Amino acid sequence: MKTSAIAFLAILTLPLGAQTSETDERLQRFLERFPASDADKDGVLTRDEVRAFNRTRRADQPRPDRAPAPKPTHADVSYGDHPQQAFDIWLAKRDDGKPAPLCIFIHGGGFRGGDKRSVPKTVIDRFLREGISFASMNYRLTNGGEFPYPTAMHDAARGLQFIRSRAKEWNLDPDRIASFGGSAGAGISLWLAFHDDLADPDSDDPVARQSTRLVAAGTTGGQSTYDMRTFREWFGVPDLKPHDALVDFYAMKEDETPDTPRVAKLAEDASPITHLTADDVPVHMSYNRPNTPVTAKTGQGEWVHHALLGLKLQEAMKKLGLECIVVHPGLKDETYPDLPAFLIAKLTAATEKE
């Protein structure tokens, strides 16, 4: 039985007095892993919402009368020694034979869960139809603090470098690569988009010599910071409790807090907005909840995916003359219909100029 199924069964056996994510950690973890399960978008998950969400998920599973997800051209390609350091890649078939742009999906899950298989089939198909190759990447999860920051970010960077090293073999354009993801995958994508190039031109390792830069990044429910001090400042809630996932993300000890110098230094470096400079790439950020006030009672699953995290980044990027589109239920954008349209436009722009 899969872990997610076990967790779901455990949730269904909760006593009647523990029916929401505010009173039970298992429901809270489920909400963090599957934000869409919160049907009424109130930041609180109930058992009824879990049941409804899983019914929908089962209904969406491939059936004989439905087209299955396309098989990757290359599946479970290893870019490191750990089993989670792997990706799937679908190579686009272009009529013109030119090297294809590439879009990389990085899954979410609070750095504690998730898998590359979570990418929707429709998303893969959409990019392939546009002549854009597609990859879905795993990275090492925190595993109780065994693999803290910067493991996930550096894994994604290494995976990107590995793909670039195969650009000629796979007929990819190494200068046209974008990344997107949800939640943790969103944060990783932003971190790659803003961080200085991690390429080491003097390395004996040909993969390490490859660039880690992108042409665009996209997020759903993404975080522009992973610093609890910044979360508290932006939300105006000085006593906001640290998110559970950050404990493992920074391998925090019992006597450490977000203000502990070691943790504070890591949090600053882990925050994508820290690395933002005037030469960075355009970003599209979407959120499924409006920009409503946050209080000390607001659920973790709500404030960590809050639209304000996108608006704060947008404000900083605008000051630098950079494009940053933020969409939430109270804020629409007419430039692009959705996130994939934005990424497709950025990836094909260079082709149109040729």
Secondary structure, DSSP 8 states (H G I E B T S, - for coil): --HHHHHHHHHHT--TT--BTTT-HHHHHHHHH-GGG-TT-SS--BHHHHHHHHHHHHHHS--TTS------SEEEEESSSSTTSEEEEE----TT---EEEEEEE--STTTS--GGGS-HHHHHHHHHTT-EEEEE-----TTTTS-TTHHHHHHHHHHHHHHHTTTTTTEEEEEEEEEEETHHHHHHHHHHHS-----TT-SSTTTTS----SEEEEES--S---HHHHHHHHT-TT----HHHHHHTT--TT--TTSHHHHHHHHHH-GGGG--TT---EEEE-SS------TTS-HHHHTT-HHHHHHHHHHHHHTT--EEEEBTTB--SS-SSHHHHHHHHHHHHHHH-
